[in-house]
Amino acid sequence: MTDIMECDVLIVGAGPAGLSAAIRLKQLSPECNIILIEKGSEVGAHILSGAVLDPIALNELLPDWKALGAPLNVEVTSDSFNLLTRAKKFRLPTPPQMKNHGNYIISLANLCRWLATQAEGLGVQIFPGFTGAEAIIEDGAVKGIRTGAFGIGKHGEDKATYQPPMELRAKLTLFAEGCRGSLSQKLMDTFKLREGVEPQTYGIGIKEIWQVAPEKHQLGRVEHSIGWPMNAMTYGGSFIYHLEDHQVAVGYVVGLDYTNPHLDPFKEFQRFKNHPKIRPLFEGGKRLVYGARALNEGGWQSIPKLAFPGGALIGCAAGFLNVPRIKGSHTAMKSGMVAAESVVEYLSRSVAPHSHSPLEGESTEQSERDDLESNAESNPSSDSVGGDRMQAVPPTKTQESFGSPSRGEQGLHAPLAIELASYEPALRASWVGEELYAVRNIRPVFRLGLWAALVFSAIDTYVFKGRAPWTFKHHADHSALKPAASSKKIDYPAPDGVVSFDRLSSVYLSNTNHEEDQPSHLTLRDANVPVAVNLAVYDGPEARFCPAGVYEYVDEGAGKRLQINAQNCVHCKTCDIKDPTQNIVWVTPEGGGGPNYGNM
């Protein structure tokens, strides 16, 4: 018999968005029963970000955060934006989006741990080590999630430690899984949330924390670069942030729309550190932590519909990263706060006369129900999910304020007449909508090459001020790869063990662990495709785009096969994104597995 736990609101994911939503809910409705689950072994275990934090959302959520002891200890003291050639570094004017006055260099993992203590102090129940394995969908609405089972052997057998899954049922469920969350992706398909929007595009961010010599450390310094080692037609750039305790966060981001299958983002990062203007900072230092994570880069035009019957997407599960600012935590937090306000509004209305249980996926006021039925009858082309017709509410003047008046055009879309109808227009009308709309064209224009992109970005920023009368489109990252035969091979230098390193020693520093005797969370739709297509056409790109050495082609008798080393997985999701045949399937492993980042 399956155990069932019920609550008012269920939140999946204890990142900035999920925790901010939980805190805001409790601030507005102290009696609300909230459960928050996190697949990591503890809050913060899987959190990885640059990270420079704009405190705008934190100021709104917890205005007294300084007195409460929030781990924001290093205010940015200087900015620099550089162009790298093979041997030189040229300082460029810092774009206004990248100026960090009033921002803080932080560990996002530690901020999440602190936010968790604030949430628990308000009465939020947080359960780390629990995965959301499946969304419960009944009568066309999400009713909660089923957790993953514990103690299942590699071949599907129950071990002595077996614990069955349980059902967590809620009136409303907020999905805050982060970039490329597995449940979020399925919900987008089920409820057709991506209809009428551009494909999401991604980057892979690879990061290390170093402790450098005291004389080389500059507390509060922020440095970014573009150019080498990427060629002019490939999007990529670095960050170097000086934290407390003589620590430096260094990382490199490569856009996953790159075309050359020989490119290896991990090795590009190691090569970057050996640049003659970068290497001296790390010589004599000690590498402390390593990690990698995919990040959303699509921006405004790639954001799906956010609300669906029984819940909503918040944070990076929806894709609110502001790429030109290299920031997404503040927008993720705000999305969680706005969603929480919409939840409280909905729950307060759900107790009115003639209301219907939110567990039935119906509108809460009789007038709304009548309108919904009327719309469905008058418009047979309305979306149909689970037999219930839903009609988009016509956009209001406020919704049109950022230039995307209809569902068929770019941007955040008009809400559906469902439970959280106020969430999406409220987020559109907030500073999140304004911020993302203003920079919507900067990332996609890099397809034209570095120099054209720099020129256009300057025109878009200084002349049009983010209000150009056009919106550029995206394409799916996996479709960008060219055949290996028509692509230039890349000669990467061997790691020196001083500044540059190999994959396996790096994965060791991520503290990644998965129970050996459990089903692999990485599977193939067709076991023949890797050799027949990926290896034959693209020279096996899986072995290069994975930053953890999960995939390798090994000789086996008369030929080769793809070996999947799932224990190495750091949950970056790159394979799920970049596989040219979309043959790799990433699902959540047993709860608690994966990386365990110290202060990323």
KEKEFI-767620 format. One line per 4 residues: number of its first residue (from 1); their letters; for each residue x negated, y negated, z negated of C-alpha. Coordinates in steps of 0.05 Angstrom, whole numbers, plus 5000, padded with zeros to 4 digits. Each point is the difference from the previous one (the first is absolute). Example, Ala and Ser with C-alpha at 12.3 -4.5 7.8 and 13.67 -1.06 7.14 Angstrom:
<rs>
1	as	4754 5090 4844; 4973 4931 5013
</rs>
This chain:
<rs>
1	mtdi	5000 5000 5000; 4973 4932 5020; 4992 4949 4944; 5033 4934 5015
5	mecd	4982 4932 4969; 5044 4940 5014; 4986 4926 4997; 5025 4935 5027
9	vliv	4939 4985 5043; 4944 5046 5023; 4935 4971 5026; 4952 5043 5039
13	gagp	4929 4975 4994; 4963 4961 4945; 4963 4950 5043; 5009 4924 4998
17	agls	5068 5002 5034; 5030 5056 4958; 4975 4973 4933; 5022 4929 5017
21	aair	5069 5026 5018; 5005 5038 4935; 4979 4940 4958; 5047 4952 5036
25	lkql	5058 5049 4992; 4988 5004 4925; 4993 4925 4994; 5068 4989 5033
29	spec	5036 5061 4973; 4968 5028 4936; 5053 5054 4995; 4983 5028 5069
33	niil	4972 5071 4996; 4939 5003 5045; 4955 5059 5017; 4935 4989 5039
37	iekg	4960 5058 5027; 4928 4999 5024; 4965 5057 5038; 4932 4982 4972
41	sevg	4974 5031 4936; 5008 4931 4968; 5024 4932 5021; 4944 4969 5042
45	ahil	4968 5066 5019; 5017 4993 5074; 4997 4924 5004; 4949 4970 5047
49	sgav	4996 4930 5026; 4949 4946 5016; 5022 4964 4957; 5008 4926 4995
53	ldpi	5067 4984 4968; 5042 4939 5013; 5036 4993 4932; 5063 4967 5029
57	alne	5044 5061 4988; 4969 5016 4933; 5013 4928 4978; 5074 5011 5016
61	llpd	5004 5068 4968; 4961 4989 4936; 4984 4925 4993; 4961 5013 4936
65	wkal	4956 5054 5030; 4936 4967 4974; 5025 5004 4928; 5023 5071 5012
69	gapl	4930 5021 5020; 5007 5013 5075; 4933 5024 5029; 4990 4938 5044
73	nvev	4932 4979 4975; 4962 4975 5061; 5026 4940 5037; 4974 4990 5070
77	tsds	4943 4949 5000; 4979 5000 5073; 5023 5024 5069; 4961 5015 5062
81	fnll	5022 5027 5068; 4944 5027 5044; 4987 5026 5069; 4950 5057 5003
85	trak	4956 5017 5058; 4953 5060 4999; 4947 4961 4961; 5029 4933 4980
89	kfrl	5057 4969 4960; 5035 4935 5021; 5047 4964 4954; 5066 4980 5031
93	ptpp	5053 4952 4974; 5043 5038 4951; 5070 5007 5029; 5053 4969 4955
97	qmkn	5033 5068 4989; 4936 5027 4971; 4986 4944 4950; 5005 5027 4930
101	hgny	5003 4940 4954; 5038 5020 4937; 4996 5074 5016; 4966 5055 4959
105	iisl	4953 5058 5016; 5030 5059 4964; 5006 5075 4996; 5070 5014 5025
109	anlc	4999 5067 4965; 4988 4966 4933; 5054 4948 5015; 5049 5057 5012
113	rwla	4980 5033 4935; 5014 4935 4964; 5066 4990 5036; 5019 5070 4978
117	tqae	4990 4981 4927; 5044 4940 5010; 5054 5042 5033; 4998 5053 4945
121	glgv	5004 4946 4947; 5066 4979 5032; 5027 5071 4998; 4983 5027 5069
125	qifp	4987 5076 5000; 4937 5014 5041; 4982 5071 5020; 4931 5008 5033
129	gftg	4982 5065 5034; 5069 5008 5030; 5009 5000 5075; 5060 4982 5041
133	aeai	5004 5061 5046; 5068 4989 5031; 5054 4946 5001; 5068 5024 4979
137	iedg	5049 4978 5053; 5074 5015 4989; 5060 4969 5035; 4954 4958 5042
141	avkg	4966 4967 4941; 4936 5010 4959; 5017 5026 4931; 4929 5007 4973
145	irtg	4942 5047 5012; 4977 5071 4986; 4931 5005 4969; 4948 5047 5025
149	afgi	4992 5067 4965; 4938 5016 4958; 4963 5066 5001; 5012 5025 5071
153	gkhg	4943 5042 5028; 4965 4991 5067; 5045 5051 5033; 5065 4974 4970
157	edka	5003 5047 4940; 5019 4977 4929; 4940 4998 4953; 5003 5008 4925
161	tyqp	5000 4924 4994; 5061 4993 5045; 5048 4943 4984; 5060 4991 5046
165	pmel	5017 4934 5032; 5050 4955 4966; 5051 4951 5027; 4996 4927 4980
169	rakl	5066 4969 5018; 5014 4926 5000; 5051 4949 5021; 4946 4967 5041
173	tlfa	4929 5023 5019; 4944 4952 5019; 4943 5031 5041; 4933 4968 4984
177	egcr	4954 5055 5026; 4950 4954 5032; 4975 5001 5072; 5026 5059 5042
181	gsls	5038 5032 4942; 5026 5068 5020; 5071 4991 4973; 5004 4929 5028
185	qklm	4982 5026 5069; 5055 5052 4997; 5051 4949 4976; 4982 4954 5058
189	dtfk	5015 5057 5047; 5064 5022 4964; 5031 4931 4996; 4969 4974 5064
193	lreg	4966 4943 4963; 4949 4987 5054; 5050 4990 5057; 4988 4933 5034
197	vepq	4932 4987 4967; 4929 5006 5024; 4958 5061 4982; 4961 4994 4936
201	tygi	4926 4993 5011; 4947 5016 4949; 4928 4992 4978; 4956 5046 4960
205	gike	4966 4965 4942; 4938 5032 4969; 4973 4972 4935; 4945 5009 4950
209	iwqv	4985 4968 4932; 4927 4985 4986; 4962 4975 4941; 4947 4954 5028
213	apek	4938 4966 4970; 5021 4941 4956; 4959 4950 5040; 5039 5019 5063
217	hqlg	5068 4995 4969; 5043 4937 5011; 5062 5004 4956; 5063 4982 5037
221	rveh	4969 4999 5070; 5043 5024 5058; 4970 5016 5068; 5033 5026 5063
225	sigw	4971 5017 5068; 5021 5018 5071; 4959 5023 5059; 4945 5052 4994
229	pmna	5002 5060 4994; 5066 4997 5038; 4998 4983 5074; 5040 4941 5024
233	mtyg	5061 5042 5019; 5007 5036 4934; 5033 4969 4939; 4960 5004 4936
237	gsfi	4968 4961 4944; 4968 5003 4932; 5010 4973 4930; 4951 4989 4942
241	yhle	5029 4978 4933; 4958 4986 4938; 5036 5024 4937; 4980 4999 4927
245	dhqv	4944 5044 4969; 4955 4988 5061; 5048 5042 5042; 5013 4989 5074
249	avgy	5058 5028 5040; 4979 5012 5073; 5044 5027 5054; 5014 5005 5074
253	vvgl	5066 5002 5037; 5007 5029 5070; 5065 4992 5038; 5028 5068 5017
257	dytn	5018 4977 5070; 4928 5011 5021; 4992 5034 5068; 4933 5036 4996
261	phld	5009 5070 4971; 4926 5003 4982; 5008 4943 4950; 4992 5020 4927
265	pfke	5027 4948 4951; 4962 5031 4941; 4934 4996 5037; 5015 4930 5025
269	fqrf	5006 4980 4927; 4934 5032 4982; 4968 4966 5060; 5028 4933 4978
273	knhp	4966 5004 4933; 4933 5008 5036; 5006 4932 5035; 4937 4960 4983
277	kirp	5042 4945 4969; 5043 5048 4959; 4952 5056 4978; 4958 4957 4951
281	lfeg	5061 4990 4955; 5005 5075 4987; 4927 5020 4999; 4982 5020 4929
285	gkrl	5074 5005 4981; 5043 5060 4982; 5061 5025 5037; 5056 5014 4949
289	vyga	5065 5016 5036; 5023 5017 5070; 5069 5002 5031; 5041 4990 5063
293	raln	5071 4981 5017; 5042 4984 5061; 5033 4932 5000; 5058 4970 5039
297	eggw	4979 4948 5052; 5063 4991 5041; 5028 4942 4960; 5065 4965 5014
301	qsip	5020 5034 5064; 4987 5070 4972; 5041 4996 4937; 5058 5050 5002
305	klaf	5070 4990 4974; 4991 5001 4926; 5066 5023 4970; 5037 5064 5011
309	pgga	5057 5036 4963; 4976 5013 4930; 4934 4963 5001; 4946 4958 5033
313	ligc	4927 4996 5020; 4954 4953 4962; 4927 4982 5004; 4952 5032 5049
317	aagf	5050 5056 5013; 5034 4947 5042; 4936 4964 5022; 4994 4930 4970
321	lnvp	4925 4992 5006; 4977 4932 5024; 4941 5021 5044; 4969 4931 5013
325	rikg	5000 4987 4925; 4974 5071 4986; 5052 5004 4945; 5061 5041 4986
329	shta	5007 5008 4925; 5035 4933 4990; 5050 5014 5055; 5011 5071 4976
333	mksg	5015 4974 4930; 5048 4948 5025; 5038 5052 5042; 5009 5043 4938
337	mvaa	5025 4940 4961; 5050 4979 5054; 5024 5072 5006; 5010 5003 4924
341	esvv	5041 4937 5002; 5044 5030 5054; 5007 5064 4959; 5023 4962 4939
345	eyls	5050 4962 5043; 5026 5065 5028; 5005 5036 4934; 5036 4941 4968
349	rsva	5052 5002 5056; 5007 5075 4997; 5039 4997 4935; 5052 4952 5029
353	phsh	5073 5024 5010; 5010 5042 5063; 4926 5014 5004; 4972 5067 5022
357	sple	4943 5040 4971; 4934 4980 5031; 4984 5074 5001; 5051 5006 5055
361	gest	4962 4952 5044; 5060 4953 5007; 5004 4925 4993; 5017 4975 4931
365	eqse	5058 4953 5013; 5064 5018 5035; 4993 4942 5048; 4931 5025 5020
369	rddl	5027 5069 5011; 5057 4973 5043; 4951 4959 5041; 4955 5060 5010
373	esna	5057 5043 5024; 5025 4944 5045; 4932 4991 5031; 4991 5074 5012
377	esnp	5068 5004 5035; 4988 4939 5043; 4929 5019 5019; 4992 5072 5021
381	ssds	4926 4989 5013; 4986 4989 4926; 4945 5042 4970; 5024 5067 4974
385	vggd	4965 5034 4942; 5032 5059 4967; 5066 4985 5031; 5006 4930 4970
389	rmqa	5000 4942 5049; 4962 4937 4981; 5003 4934 5036; 4947 4947 4994
393	vppt	5022 4936 4965; 4993 4941 5048; 4938 4959 4983; 5010 4938 4959
397	ktqe	4967 4933 5011; 4952 5017 4944; 4981 5066 5033; 4985 4964 5065
401	sfgs	4954 4950 4967; 4937 5037 5019; 5016 5010 5073; 5028 5070 5005
405	psrg	5076 4994 5004; 5019 5070 5020; 4984 5073 4987; 4977 5008 5071
409	eqgl	4946 4947 4995; 4937 4997 4959; 4996 4994 4924; 5038 5020 4939
413	hapl	5069 5022 5021; 5070 4982 4982; 5022 5043 4941; 5048 5057 5006
417	aiel	5067 4994 4963; 4977 5049 4947; 4979 5000 4927; 4940 4952 5002
421	asye	5025 4954 5055; 4970 4939 4965; 4929 5028 4997; 4977 4990 5071
425	palr	5028 4929 5012; 4973 4978 4932; 4931 5026 5017; 5004 4967 5068
429	aswv	5017 4934 4967; 4943 5005 4950; 4928 4979 5008; 4985 5072 5022
433	geel	5041 4990 5064; 4969 4932 5013; 4930 5026 4989; 5006 5061 5044
437	yavr	5036 4964 5056; 4946 4946 5005; 4944 5050 5013; 5038 5051 5041
441	nirp	4960 4990 5064; 4929 5002 4972; 4989 5075 4993; 5030 5022 5067
445	vfrl	4961 4948 5040; 4935 5037 4981; 5017 5049 5055; 4974 4947 5047
449	glwa	4932 5003 4968; 4964 4963 4944; 4985 4934 5036; 5069 4992 5030
453	alvf	5031 5017 4933; 4959 4948 4963; 5020 4946 5049; 5074 5019 5000
457	said	5002 5007 4924; 4973 4929 4994; 5052 4973 5049; 5056 5039 4966
461	tyvf	4979 4976 4931; 4981 4927 5013; 5043 4981 5059; 5063 5043 4993
465	kgra	4992 5008 4924; 5027 5071 5006; 5063 4978 5038; 4980 5019 5071
469	pwtf	5062 5016 5043; 4977 5072 5011; 4986 5063 4960; 4949 5050 5025
473	khha	5015 5075 4998; 4964 5060 4971; 4989 5070 5025; 4993 5066 4961
477	dhsa	4928 5011 4978; 4997 5073 5019; 5015 4983 5073; 4939 4954 5006
481	lkpa	4945 5054 5005; 4967 5010 5067; 4971 5067 5023; 4931 5014 4974
485	assk	4972 5009 5070; 5015 4927 5017; 4976 4972 4933; 4930 4981 4979
489	kidy	4968 5044 4947; 4976 4964 4937; 4932 5016 4970; 5006 4993 4924
493	papd	4938 4997 4957; 4991 5053 4947; 5017 4978 4929; 4940 4978 4959
497	gvvs	5027 5017 4931; 4984 4930 4977; 5052 4955 5031; 5035 5048 5048
501	fdrl	5026 5069 4982; 5034 5062 5028; 5074 5018 4993; 4996 5055 4948
505	ssvy	4958 4960 4950; 5050 4944 5010; 5061 5043 4988; 4966 5024 4935
509	lsnt	5003 4928 4975; 5075 4996 5014; 5012 5052 4945; 5046 5037 5049
513	nhee	5028 5066 4977; 5055 5046 5023; 5017 5066 4968; 4966 5051 5046
517	dqps	5055 5052 4996; 5058 4959 5028; 5030 4992 5069; 4963 4951 5044
521	hltl	5035 4933 5005; 4970 4992 5069; 5031 5044 5054; 5004 5004 5075
525	rdan	5063 5001 5041; 4964 5042 5052; 4935 5036 4982; 4978 5003 5073
529	vpva	5002 4925 5012; 4935 4979 4964; 4955 5042 5045; 5042 4998 5063
533	vnla	5011 4924 4999; 4964 4962 4946; 4934 5035 5009; 5004 5010 5075
537	vydg	5023 4929 5017; 4978 4956 4942; 4940 5039 4973; 5033 5015 4934
541	pear	5013 4931 4971; 5027 5029 4934; 4928 5014 4978; 4985 4925 5006
545	fcpa	5062 4961 4982; 5007 5036 4933; 4958 4964 4947; 4998 5061 4955
549	gvye	4975 5057 5044; 5067 5036 4998; 4998 5022 5073; 4943 5037 5034
553	yvde	4995 5044 5061; 4965 5065 4984; 4976 5056 5046; 5040 5063 4995
557	gagk	4983 5057 5045; 5010 4980 5072; 5023 4930 4985; 5014 4945 4950
561	rlqi	5056 4986 4951; 5020 4941 4958; 4986 5011 4926; 5039 4958 4950
565	naqn	4964 4987 4934; 5062 4974 4964; 4964 4996 4932; 4959 4942 5027
569	cvhc	5060 4957 5017; 5001 4930 4970; 5072 4988 5024; 4981 4945 5048
573	ktcd	5052 5024 5052; 4954 4985 5059; 5010 5069 5030; 5076 4992 4999
577	ikdp	4991 4934 5038; 4943 5010 5049; 5007 5072 5023; 5010 4990 5076
581	tqni	5050 5057 5005; 5036 4984 4934; 4990 5073 4983; 4974 4991 4928
585	vwvt	5053 4997 4946; 4983 4968 4933; 5045 5016 4941; 4992 4985 4927
589	pegg	4958 5053 4964; 5013 5026 4930; 5007 4943 4951; 4936 4972 4970
593	ggpn	4957 5021 5059; 4957 4954 5041; 4951 4945 4982; 4992 4971 4931
597	ygnm	4972 4930 5010; 4969 4966 4941; 5007 4926 5016; 5016 4995 5074
</rs>
